[in-house]
Amino acid sequence: MRTYRYFLLLFWVGQPYPTLSTPLSKRTSGFPAKKRALELSGNSKNELNRSKRSWMWNQFFLLEEYTGSDYQYVGKLHSDQDRGDGSLKYILSGDGAGDLFIINENTGDIQATKRLDREEKPVYILRAQAINRRTGRPVEPESEFIIKIHDINDNEPIFTKEVYTATVPEMSDVGTFVVQVTATDADDPTYGNSAKVVYSILQGQPYFSVESETGIIKTALLNMDRENREQYQVVIQAKDMGGQMGGLSGTTTVNITLTDVNDNPPRFPQMMFDYISVWVINSTYQFKTPESSPPASDADVGEMIYTKNVSCLGFLCLGCFKYVTSSPTPHPKLLDFEKKKVYTLKVEASNPHVEPRFLYLGPFKDSATVRIVVEDVDEPPVFSKLAYILQIREDAQINTTIGSVTAQDPDAARNPVKYSVDRHTDMDRIFNIDSGNGSIFTSKLLDRETLLWHNITVIATEINNPKQSSRVPLYIKVLDVNDNAPEFAEFYETFVCEKAKADQLIQTLRAVDKDDPYSGHQFSFSLAPEAASGSNFTIQDNKDNTAGILTRKNGYNRHEMSTYLLPVVISDNDYPVQSSTGTVTVRVCACDHHGNMQSCHAEALIHPTGLSTGALVAILLCIVILLVTVVLFAALRRQRKKEPLIISKEDIRDNIVSYNDEGGGEEDTQAFDIGTLRNPEAIEDNKLRRDIVPEALFLPRRTPTARDNTDVRDFINQRLKENDTDPTAPPYDSLATYAYEGTGSVADSLSSLESVTTDGDQDYDYLSDWGPRFKKLADMYGGVDSDKDS
């Protein structure tokens, strides 16, 4: 009966949530929503005994965005083993335990500490357990329960795009599909109508409509004409709660453009072109246009085919004007006032494709007559050619005329023209032009092998109007003359075997020539005249711009002659004949029986051991140079003059003699005898000058011993006078240091080391009068006196 009464109490506590109940499952995973408390029960197979303890759970529900000032109450955990004596402790773990959800460990009450948002996290899974507070052991197994967050309508619908763009043909029927817009709501779609979105149109009526459930936009007006209005802006609203009052809403903009259809026949208006209209008579258009005007263009939408019957004062004028058609047309010609002043054209325009539903609008073609009067404008000079090509020999002298260019003013005034060269195209100023007649001449020597073509630009400018100018390219080709001698194609160094036979080919020679004769290269090879007689080799000209070197005898000896220098004369066959002499180096080498070179060094057989003659001569020469250098250095040392270190009167320096001796401190009485400074007799007898070798030795002067209590100033003056009159002293400035302290002091010692031996007391109050810097010292000594008095 005890358990039964407790169950009724829990049911009453959970009564505020009658609509959130769920059936109780067979095991502990069941969560009846009516209960806000969790209880231990022995209910097994509907028996009311307490044979086995286990948790029976509820599924808790919380509303999101709780705005109360206190913590939001979730529910209660309770075990039937809890006697209310505080022996049990309730523990909560899982999602948000200890942070979002807290539990009273004594009573088992669960509370939410923060506002919860279902859109961030809709379900929290937690675990609960009851343990013995004294032993820390669980009295029931740990089990899991769920806290679900109930949704409220706190999110407005949001469209997938901020701005939509769509097109629809003009003259479309009512109900034609345009575009579909979509809005989403983050609220729970399974709970209430918070996420049920309804669409409506706020702007764009009566032209368009929208389906409330799907968001499909359709045309709502018949015969919308693009020529009257092309752009439409429609505003669509999406509202949740099924569109009911109090629902949240969002909007988007849809830009709709009407596309063109062929629903208008072509018509020629009286003002058709962007030219100056003169008059219109009987569908005849008369215009004035400058001769330099660009070709006409048409920006209309759609396709039209133009046919023309053009007469120009009785003459045909084909290709002078361009008509925009659906097919490519030739590029129009430029107008020329000097050739034609008036053009008369008959133009017909028609649509190639006409929709049958628009045939009632009339014939889809029209014609008009156009009379065009060309006006004269100031045009730049015109060259007689589009480009000029000139030629000149590379041996031409400076100021040689190459050719000329011609340009004239096409206007009726025939203004005079001057010529110039664009120096950006002739940076080296190789060419020049006569400004009056356009003659081109050289200003520097040319070389075809350096540059074959010269591409320059010539400028023609009206003298009366310098703004009117034109340019023309000028290509100058440099013609070749035979001014380069042929030469070997490479450096030739070959070998001949010692056992070579006569008339044996040992090397093939080839030549090159920088010139480019019209008939091609024809080289001839021969031995130089001075080497032709008595040569051990011959030259065989192959008549194909190559030659071979042949042996002239049987056998060669590399020990007798290891290297042969063979001068070869190469000549061309052009005018004037150019020739050069090249040297071929032929080395005599030892070869195997296949003719492969093995060794070409004759010195290895002459001097099997030791150094070569050249190496020995070089070594001896180095030894002689080294001996001469040593002798000269010794002679200069003996003949050095005995001069002082300072040659010039301006050479004045300070000499500081540094003695890196470190004393042993105050207790070191043996390191230095200060009495030496007071007793001149302690000076070394053999102290000499260091800068010169003295001619005669001067004995150091003996100075009387200073009195023990002499004044420091007298001591310094005395030592200064002695140094001034000492002939052995250096002639330049020097530093003399005397560690003389003097004896006797009116103030006695200022050290505080001996103050401890003073029997009488001292008064340090005067330190307080010396200012803040001596305040610390005054406090120290003043405190000592006060302590002593106390």
C-alpha positions in Angstrom: 0.0 0.0 0.0 3.0 2.3 0.6 4.2 2.1 -2.9 0.7 2.6 -4.3 0.1 5.8 -2.4 3.4 7.2 -3.6 2.5 6.6 -7.2 -0.6 8.6 -6.9 1.3 11.5 -5.5 3.7 11.5 -8.4 0.9 11.4 -10.9 -0.6 14.5 -9.3 2.8 16.3 -9.6 3.0 15.5 -13.3 -0.6 16.5 -14.0 0.3 19.9 -15.7 1.6 17.9 -18.8 -1.3 15.7 -19.8 -0.7 15.9 -23.5 2.9 14.7 -23.4 2.3 11.2 -22.0 4.1 8.2 -23.5 3.4 4.5 -22.8 5.5 2.9 -20.1 7.8 0.3 -21.5 8.5 -3.1 -20.1 12.0 -2.2 -18.9 13.4 0.9 -17.4 13.7 2.6 -20.8 10.0 3.5 -20.7 9.3 7.2 -20.1 5.7 8.1 -19.3 5.4 11.8 -19.8 2.8 12.4 -17.2 5.3 12.0 -14.3 7.9 14.6 -13.3 9.6 12.3 -10.8 11.7 9.1 -11.0 10.9 6.4 -8.4 12.2 3.0 -7.3 9.4 0.4 -7.6 9.2 -3.3 -7.0 6.5 -3.6 -9.6 7.2 -6.7 -11.7 4.3 -8.3 -13.7 1.8 -6.0 -12.0 2.7 -7.4 -8.6 2.9 -5.0 -5.7 5.7 -6.6 -3.8 9.3 -5.4 -3.3 11.2 -8.4 -4.4 13.8 -6.5 -6.6 14.8 -2.9 -6.8 15.2 -1.1 -10.1 14.7 2.4 -11.5 11.5 3.3 -13.2 12.1 6.4 -15.4 10.0 9.2 -16.8 10.8 11.2 -20.0 11.1 14.9 -18.9 10.0 17.8 -21.1 11.1 21.5 -20.9 10.0 24.5 -22.8 12.8 26.4 -24.6 13.6 30.0 -24.0 12.4 30.0 -20.3 12.2 33.6 -19.1 11.5 33.1 -15.4 13.8 34.6 -12.7 14.2 31.3 -10.8 15.8 28.1 -12.1 13.4 26.0 -14.2 12.2 22.9 -12.4 12.7 19.7 -14.4 11.7 16.8 -12.1 12.6 14.7 -9.1 14.7 11.6 -8.6 13.6 9.3 -5.7 14.5 5.8 -4.4 12.2 3.9 -2.1 15.3 3.1 -0.1 15.5 6.8 0.8 14.2 7.1 4.4 14.6 10.8 4.5 17.5 10.6 7.0 20.0 12.0 4.5 21.8 8.6 4.2 21.4 8.6 0.4 23.1 10.9 -2.1 21.7 11.5 -5.6 24.3 12.0 -8.5 23.6 13.3 -12.0 25.9 12.9 -15.0 25.7 13.2 -18.8 24.8 16.1 -21.2 25.0 19.4 -19.3 25.1 17.8 -15.8 26.5 20.2 -13.3 26.3 23.1 -15.8 22.9 23.2 -17.5 21.3 20.8 -15.1 21.9 20.6 -11.3 20.4 18.1 -8.8 19.8 18.5 -5.1 21.9 15.6 -3.8 19.6 15.3 -0.7 16.1 15.6 -2.3 16.8 14.5 -5.9 15.2 17.7 -7.4 16.5 18.5 -10.9 16.6 22.1 -12.2 17.8 23.8 -15.3 20.1 26.8 -14.7 20.1 28.4 -18.1 17.7 29.2 -21.0 17.7 26.3 -23.5 17.3 26.5 -27.2 15.8 23.6 -29.0 17.4 24.6 -32.3 20.9 24.2 -30.7 20.2 20.9 -28.9 16.7 19.3 -28.8 17.6 16.3 -26.5 19.8 15.8 -23.5 20.7 12.3 -22.3 21.6 12.1 -18.6 22.4 9.3 -16.1 21.2 9.1 -12.5 22.4 7.1 -9.5 21.7 6.9 -5.8 24.6 6.1 -3.6 25.1 5.5 0.2 26.6 8.7 1.5 28.5 7.0 4.2 30.0 4.1 2.2 29.9 5.7 -1.2 28.5 2.6 -2.8 25.5 2.7 -5.1 22.2 1.4 -3.8 20.8 1.2 -7.3 22.4 0.6 -10.7 23.1 3.7 -12.8 20.4 4.3 -15.4 19.8 6.7 -18.3 16.9 9.1 -18.9 16.1 11.8 -21.5 15.2 15.5 -21.2 13.4 16.7 -24.4 13.1 20.5 -25.2 9.7 21.5 -26.4 9.7 24.0 -29.2 8.2 27.4 -29.2 7.8 29.7 -32.3 11.0 31.7 -32.0 12.4 31.5 -35.5 11.1 33.3 -38.6 11.1 31.7 -42.0 14.3 32.5 -44.0 14.4 32.4 -47.8 17.2 30.4 -49.5 18.2 33.6 -51.5 18.0 37.2 -50.6 17.3 38.2 -54.2 15.9 36.0 -56.9 16.3 36.7 -60.6 13.9 35.3 -63.2 12.8 35.8 -66.8 9.5 35.2 -68.6 8.6 35.8 -72.3 6.4 38.8 -72.9 2.8 38.3 -74.0 2.7 35.1 -72.0 -0.6 33.6 -70.9 -2.0 33.9 -67.4 -0.6 31.3 -65.1 2.8 30.9 -66.9 5.4 29.6 -64.5 8.1 32.2 -63.6 10.2 30.9 -60.7 9.7 29.1 -57.3 10.9 30.6 -54.1 11.6 28.6 -50.9 11.8 29.5 -47.3 12.8 27.4 -44.3 11.9 27.6 -40.6 14.2 26.3 -38.0 11.4 25.5 -35.5 10.2 21.9 -34.9 7.9 20.9 -37.8 6.5 18.0 -35.8 5.1 20.2 -33.0 2.3 22.6 -33.7 2.4 25.0 -36.6 5.6 26.8 -35.7 7.3 25.6 -38.9 4.3 25.6 -41.3 5.1 28.3 -43.9 2.6 30.1 -46.1 3.6 32.4 -49.0 1.9 35.6 -50.0 2.8 38.5 -52.4 3.3 41.9 -51.0 4.4 43.8 -54.1 4.0 42.9 -57.8 0.3 42.7 -58.2 -1.7 42.5 -60.4 1.1 41.3 -62.7 2.2 38.2 -60.8 0.8 35.8 -58.2 2.3 33.2 -55.8 0.9 29.8 -54.6 0.6 29.9 -50.8 1.9 26.4 -50.2 4.5 25.9 -52.9 5.9 29.4 -53.4 5.6 29.2 -57.2 5.3 32.6 -58.9 3.1 32.8 -62.0 2.0 35.5 -64.4 -1.4 37.0 -63.4 -1.9 39.6 -66.2 -2.5 38.9 -69.9 -0.4 40.5 -72.7 2.4 42.1 -70.7 4.4 44.0 -73.3 8.2 44.3 -73.0 8.2 47.4 -75.1 6.0 49.1 -72.5 7.7 47.8 -69.4 10.6 45.3 -69.2 11.6 45.0 -65.5 9.3 44.1 -62.5 10.2 43.8 -58.8 8.1 41.4 -56.8 8.2 41.1 -53.0 7.2 37.7 -51.5 6.4 37.1 -47.8 6.8 33.7 -46.0 4.9 33.5 -42.7 4.9 30.6 -40.2 2.0 29.4 -37.9 0.1 28.7 -41.2 -0.2 32.4 -41.8 -2.2 33.0 -38.7 -2.0 36.1 -36.6 1.1 36.2 -34.4 3.2 34.2 -36.7 6.8 35.3 -37.7 7.6 36.2 -41.3 10.4 36.9 -43.7 10.5 38.5 -47.2 12.6 38.2 -50.3 12.8 40.2 -53.6 12.3 38.7 -57.0 13.5 40.7 -60.1 11.6 39.5 -63.1 12.6 40.5 -66.7 10.3 40.2 -69.7 12.2 38.7 -72.6 11.4 39.8 -76.1 9.3 38.0 -78.7 8.8 39.0 -82.3 5.5 40.7 -81.8 6.3 44.1 -83.5 6.7 44.6 -87.3 9.7 46.7 -88.3 9.0 50.4 -88.8 11.4 53.2 -89.9 10.8 56.2 -87.6 11.5 59.6 -89.1 14.5 60.0 -86.8 16.3 56.7 -87.3 20.0 57.3 -87.1 22.2 59.3 -84.7 23.2 61.8 -87.3 22.2 65.4 -88.0 18.8 65.4 -89.8 18.4 67.8 -92.6 14.9 67.2 -93.9 12.3 64.4 -94.4 10.2 64.4 -97.6 7.9 61.5 -98.6 9.6 58.9 -96.5 13.0 60.1 -97.7 15.6 60.6 -94.9 18.4 63.1 -95.5 21.4 63.3 -93.2 24.7 65.0 -92.9 27.5 62.9 -91.5 31.2 63.6 -91.1 33.3 61.5 -93.4 35.3 60.2 -90.4 32.2 58.9 -88.6 32.3 55.3 -87.5 30.1 52.7 -89.2 26.5 52.7 -88.0 25.2 50.1 -85.5 21.7 49.0 -84.3 21.0 48.1 -80.7 17.5 46.8 -81.2 16.5 43.4 -79.8 15.6 40.7 -82.2 16.6 39.7 -85.8 16.0 41.8 -88.9 17.1 41.3 -92.4 17.9 44.5 -94.4 17.9 44.7 -98.2 19.2 47.8 -99.9 19.0 49.5 -103.3 21.6 52.2 -103.1 22.3 54.9 -105.7 24.9 57.6 -105.3 24.0 60.2 -107.8 23.6 57.7 -110.6 26.5 55.5 -109.5 26.3 52.3 -107.6 27.8 52.5 -104.1 28.2 49.0 -102.7 29.8 48.4 -99.3 29.8 52.0 -98.1 27.3 51.4 -95.3 26.8 48.6 -92.9 23.4 47.1 -91.9 22.9 45.0 -88.8 21.5 41.7 -89.9 21.2 38.2 -88.6 24.1 37.0 -90.8 27.7 38.4 -91.0 28.2 41.3 -93.4 31.4 42.6 -94.9 33.2 45.4 -93.0 32.0 48.7 -94.3 34.2 51.1 -96.2 35.2 54.5 -94.8 33.5 57.5 -96.3 35.6 59.9 -98.4 34.3 63.4 -99.0 36.8 63.9 -101.8 35.4 60.9 -103.7 31.7 60.9 -102.9 29.7 63.7 -101.3 26.1 62.4 -101.5 24.7 58.9 -101.0 21.1 57.8 -101.6 19.9 54.5 -100.2 16.7 52.6 -100.2 16.5 50.3 -97.2 14.0 47.6 -96.5 13.8 45.8 -93.1 11.9 42.5 -92.5 11.6 39.9 -89.7 12.8 36.5 -90.7 10.7 34.6 -88.2 7.2 35.7 -87.4 5.0 33.9 -84.9 1.6 33.0 -86.4 -0.3 34.5 -83.4 1.1 37.9 -84.2 0.3 37.9 -88.0 -2.7 40.0 -87.4 -0.5 43.0 -86.5 0.3 43.5 -90.1 3.2 42.8 -92.6 6.5 42.4 -90.8 8.5 44.5 -93.1 9.0 48.2 -94.0 11.1 50.3 -96.4 12.6 53.8 -96.4 14.8 56.0 -98.5 17.9 57.5 -97.0 19.9 60.4 -98.5 23.3 61.0 -96.8 25.4 64.1 -97.4 29.1 63.6 -96.4 30.7 66.6 -94.7 34.4 67.4 -95.1 36.7 67.2 -92.1 40.4 67.9 -91.7 42.1 64.5 -92.3 45.7 63.5 -91.5 48.2 63.0 -94.4 47.9 59.8 -96.4 51.0 57.9 -97.6 51.2 56.6 -101.1 51.8 53.1 -99.7 50.7 51.2 -96.7 54.4 50.1 -96.1 57.7 50.8 -97.8 60.6 48.3 -98.4 64.0 49.7 -99.3 67.4 48.2 -99.9 71.0 49.4 -99.4 74.5 47.9 -99.7 76.3 47.4 -96.4 79.3 49.3 -97.7 77.3 52.4 -98.4 78.9 55.6 -97.1 77.3 58.0 -94.7 74.6 60.3 -96.2 73.8 57.8 -98.9 70.2 58.2 -100.1 68.3 54.9 -99.8 64.9 56.0 -101.2 61.9 58.2 -100.3 58.4 58.2 -98.9 55.5 60.3 -100.1 52.5 61.6 -98.2 49.9 64.3 -99.0 47.0 66.0 -97.4 43.8 64.4 -98.8 41.7 67.5 -98.1 41.0 70.1 -100.7 43.3 72.6 -99.1 46.3 70.3 -99.7 48.2 71.5 -96.7 52.0 71.0 -96.9 53.5 68.0 -95.1 56.8 67.5 -93.2 58.4 64.2 -92.5 60.3 62.8 -89.5 61.6 59.5 -88.1 60.1 58.0 -85.0 63.2 57.8 -82.8 61.7 55.1 -80.7 62.1 52.8 -83.7 65.6 54.0 -84.5 67.3 54.4 -81.1 70.9 54.3 -82.7 70.0 57.1 -85.2 71.3 55.1 -88.1 68.9 56.7 -90.6 67.6 60.2 -91.2 64.9 61.8 -93.4 64.6 65.0 -95.3 61.7 66.8 -93.7 60.7 68.4 -97.0 60.8 65.7 -99.6 60.8 62.5 -97.5 64.2 61.2 -98.8 65.8 58.5 -96.5 69.6 58.5 -96.1 72.1 56.9 -93.8 73.8 58.7 -90.9 76.0 55.8 -89.8 77.9 52.9 -91.4 76.0 49.7 -91.8 77.0 46.1 -91.3 74.8 43.3 -92.6 76.4 40.7 -90.4 75.3 42.7 -87.3 71.7 43.5 -88.4 70.1 42.4 -91.7 66.7 44.3 -91.4 66.0 47.7 -90.0 62.4 48.4 -89.2 61.6 52.1 -88.6 58.5 54.3 -88.6 58.2 57.5 -90.6 55.8 60.2 -89.4 54.0 62.7 -91.8 52.6 65.8 -90.1 50.6 68.7 -91.5 52.6 71.9 -91.0 49.5 74.0 -90.4 47.9 71.5 -88.0 50.5 69.4 -86.2 47.7 67.4 -84.5 47.0 65.8 -87.9 49.7 63.2 -88.4 50.0 59.7 -89.7 52.6 56.9 -89.6 53.9 54.3 -92.1 56.3 51.4 -91.5 59.6 51.4 -93.4 61.6 48.2 -93.8 65.2 48.6 -94.9 67.2 45.5 -96.0 71.0 45.7 -95.9 72.5 43.9 -98.9 75.6 41.9 -98.5 79.1 42.7 -99.9 82.1 40.4 -99.7 83.9 42.0 -96.7 84.6 39.0 -94.5 87.3 36.4 -95.2 86.4 32.7 -94.7 87.9 30.9 -91.7 88.0 27.5 -90.1 84.7 26.3 -88.7 86.6 25.2 -85.5 90.1 25.0 -84.1 91.8 22.0 -85.6 94.4 20.0 -83.7 95.0 16.5 -85.0 97.7 13.8 -84.8 99.6 11.5 -87.2 100.9 8.1 -86.2 104.6 7.4 -86.3 104.0 4.5 -88.7 101.6 6.4 -91.0 101.8 5.7 -94.7 102.1 8.3 -97.5 98.9 9.8 -98.8 97.0 8.9 -95.7 94.1 11.2 -94.7 94.5 12.4 -91.1 92.0 15.4 -90.9 89.1 16.9 -92.9 88.9 20.7 -92.8 85.7 22.9 -93.1 85.3 26.6 -93.3 82.6 29.2 -92.7 82.0 32.7 -93.9 79.9 35.5 -92.4 79.0 36.8 -95.8 76.0 35.5 -97.7 76.8 35.6 -101.4 73.9 35.3 -103.9 75.4 32.1 -105.6 76.4 30.5 -102.3 79.8 29.8 -100.7 82.7 28.4 -102.8 85.9 27.9 -100.7 89.3 26.8 -101.9 92.1 25.4 -99.6 95.8 25.4 -100.1 99.1 25.4 -98.2 100.7 28.7 -97.5 103.4 29.5 -100.0 106.1 29.5 -97.3 105.1 26.0 -96.3 104.3 24.5 -99.7 107.9 23.4 -100.4 109.4 20.8 -98.1 106.2 20.2 -96.2 105.6 16.8 -94.7 101.9 17.1 -95.5 99.7 18.1 -98.4 96.3 19.7 -98.8 93.7 18.1 -101.0 90.7 20.4 -101.9 87.5 18.4 -102.2 85.7 21.1 -104.2 82.8 20.9 -101.8 83.9 23.6 -99.3 86.0 20.9 -97.5 89.6 19.8 -97.7 91.7 16.9 -96.4 95.2 16.8 -94.9 97.3 14.0 -96.3 100.7 12.6 -95.2 103.5 13.1 -97.7 105.9 10.4 -96.5 106.1 7.1 -94.8 106.7 7.2 -91.0 107.3 10.0 -88.6 109.5 10.3 -85.5 108.1 12.1 -82.5 111.5 12.3 -80.9 112.8 14.3 -83.8 109.7 16.4 -84.4 106.8 16.1 -82.0 104.6 18.8 -83.4 104.0 20.3 -86.9 102.3 23.6 -87.5 100.6 23.6 -90.9 99.4 27.0 -92.3 96.4 26.6 -94.6 95.1 29.4 -96.8 91.3 29.6 -97.3 89.8 31.7 -100.1 86.3 32.5 -101.3 85.1 32.9 -104.9 83.3 36.2 -104.5 84.4 39.7 -105.5 86.6 41.0 -104.1 88.3 37.8 -103.2 88.8 37.4 -99.4 91.2 34.9 -97.9 92.6 34.1 -94.5 95.3 31.7 -93.1 94.5 29.2 -90.4 97.0 27.0 -88.6 96.4 23.3 -88.1 98.4 21.7 -85.3 99.6 18.1 -86.1 101.2 16.1 -83.3 103.2 12.9 -83.9 101.9 10.2 -81.6 102.5 6.5 -81.0 99.5 4.4 -82.1 98.5 0.8 -81.9 98.0 -1.4 -84.9 94.4 -0.1 -85.4 95.7 3.5 -85.7 94.4 4.6 -82.2 96.5 7.2 -80.4 98.4 5.9 -77.4 101.0 8.6 -76.4 102.1 11.9 -77.9 104.7 13.1 -75.2 108.2 12.9 -76.4 109.6 14.3 -73.2 108.8 11.1 -71.3 111.3 9.2 -73.4 114.0 11.8 -73.3 113.9 12.3 -69.5 112.6 9.1 -67.9 113.6 10.4 -64.5 114.0 13.9 -63.1 112.7 17.2 -64.3 112.5 18.8 -67.7 115.0 21.5 -68.7 112.4 24.2 -68.5 111.4 23.2 -65.0 115.0 23.3 -63.9 115.6 26.7 -65.4 112.6 28.1 -63.6 113.7 26.7 -60.2 117.2 28.1 -60.6 115.8 31.5 -61.5 113.6 31.5 -58.4 116.6 30.7 -56.2 118.7 33.5 -57.7 115.9 36.1 -57.2 115.5 35.0 -53.5 119.3 35.3 -52.9 119.4 38.8 -54.4 116.4 39.9 -52.3 118.2 38.7 -49.1 121.5 40.5 -50.0 119.7 43.8 -50.8 117.8 43.6 -47.5 121.0 43.0 -45.5 122.8 45.9 -47.3 119.9 48.3 -46.5 120.0 47.3 -42.8 123.7 48.2 -42.6 123.3 51.5 -44.3 120.4 52.7 -42.3 121.0 56.2 -40.9 121.0 56.7 -37.2 118.1 59.0 -37.1 115.6 59.6 -34.3 112.2 58.1 -34.7 110.7 61.5 -35.3 112.0 62.9 -38.6 109.6 65.9 -38.9 108.8 68.5 -36.4 105.1 67.9 -37.1 105.4 64.2 -36.0 104.4 64.6 -32.4 103.0 61.6 -30.6 102.2 60.5 -27.1 104.1 57.5 -25.9 102.5 55.6 -23.1 104.5 52.7 -21.7 102.2 50.1 -20.3 103.3 47.8 -17.5 100.8 45.1 -17.0 101.7 44.5 -13.4 99.0 44.0 -10.9 99.6 44.6 -7.2 98.7 42.2 -4.5 96.4 44.5 -2.6 96.9 46.6 0.5 98.7 43.9 2.4 101.3 43.4 -0.4 104.2 45.5 0.8 106.8 43.7 -1.3 105.3 44.4 -4.7 106.6 47.9 -5.1 108.8 50.2 -3.0 107.3 53.7 -3.0 110.6 54.9 -1.6 112.0 54.6 -5.1 110.0 57.6 -6.2 111.4 59.6 -3.3 115.0 58.5 -3.7 116.5 59.3 -7.1 119.5 57.1 -6.2 117.3 54.1 -6.8 117.1 54.9 -10.6 118.9 52.3 -12.8 122.3 53.5 -13.8 122.2 52.1 -17.3 118.8 53.6 -18.3 119.2 54.8 -22.0 117.0 56.3 -24.7 115.1 53.8 -26.8 114.5 55.8 -30.0 118.2 56.2 -31.2 121.5 54.6 -30.8 123.3 57.1 -28.6 126.7 58.4 -29.7 128.0 58.6 -26.2 126.6 57.3 -23.0 125.2 59.9 -20.6 125.2 59.0 -17.0 121.9 59.7 -15.3 121.8 62.8 -13.2 121.9 62.4 -9.5 119.2 64.4 -7.8 119.1 65.1 -4.1 116.8 63.1 -2.1 113.5 64.8 -1.3 112.6 65.4 2.3 110.2 63.1 3.8 107.6 65.7 4.5 108.1 67.8 1.4 104.9 69.1 -0.3 103.5 67.2 -3.2 103.5 70.3 -5.4 107.2 70.9 -4.8 107.9 67.3 -5.5 106.1 67.4 -8.9 107.8 70.6 -9.9 111.2 69.2 -9.0 110.6 66.1 -11.1 109.3 68.1 -14.0 112.3 70.4 -14.0 114.6 67.3 -13.9 112.9 65.8 -17.0 113.1 69.1 -18.9 116.8 69.4 -18.4 117.6 65.7 -18.8 119.4 65.1 -22.1 118.5 61.4 -22.1 114.7 62.2 -21.9 112.7 61.5 -25.1 112.2 64.6 -27.3 108.4 64.0 -27.6 105.7 64.2 -25.0 105.8 61.3 -22.5 103.9 60.5 -19.4 105.8 60.2 -16.1 103.8 58.8 -13.2 104.9 59.2 -9.6 102.9 57.4 -7.0 103.6 59.9 -4.3 100.9 60.5 -1.7 102.7 62.8 0.7 102.6 62.7 4.4 100.5 64.4 7.0 96.8 65.5 6.7 95.0 68.2 8.5 91.7 66.2 8.3 93.4 63.0 9.4 91.9 59.8 8.0 88.3 59.9 6.8 87.9 56.1 6.9 85.4 54.5 9.2 87.6 51.5 9.8 89.4 53.2 12.7 86.2 54.7 14.2 85.6 51.6 16.4 88.9 52.3 18.2 87.8 55.7 19.3 86.9 55.8 22.9 84.9 59.0 22.9 81.4 59.2 21.6 80.8 61.1 18.3 77.8 63.2 17.4 76.3 62.5 14.0 73.3 64.8 14.2 74.9 67.1 11.6 74.2 64.4 9.0 70.5 65.3 9.2 71.3 68.8 7.9 72.9 67.5 4.7 69.6 66.9 2.9 67.6 63.8 1.8 70.6 62.0 0.3 72.1 61.5 3.7 68.8 60.7 5.4 69.5 57.0 5.5 73.0 57.5 6.9 71.6 59.9 9.5 68.9 57.4 10.6 71.5 54.7 11.0 74.0 56.6 13.1 71.2 58.6 14.9 69.5 55.3 15.9 72.8 53.9 17.3 73.1 56.9 19.6 69.5 56.7 20.7 70.0 53.0 21.5 73.1 53.7 23.4 71.2 56.3 25.5 68.4 54.0 26.2 
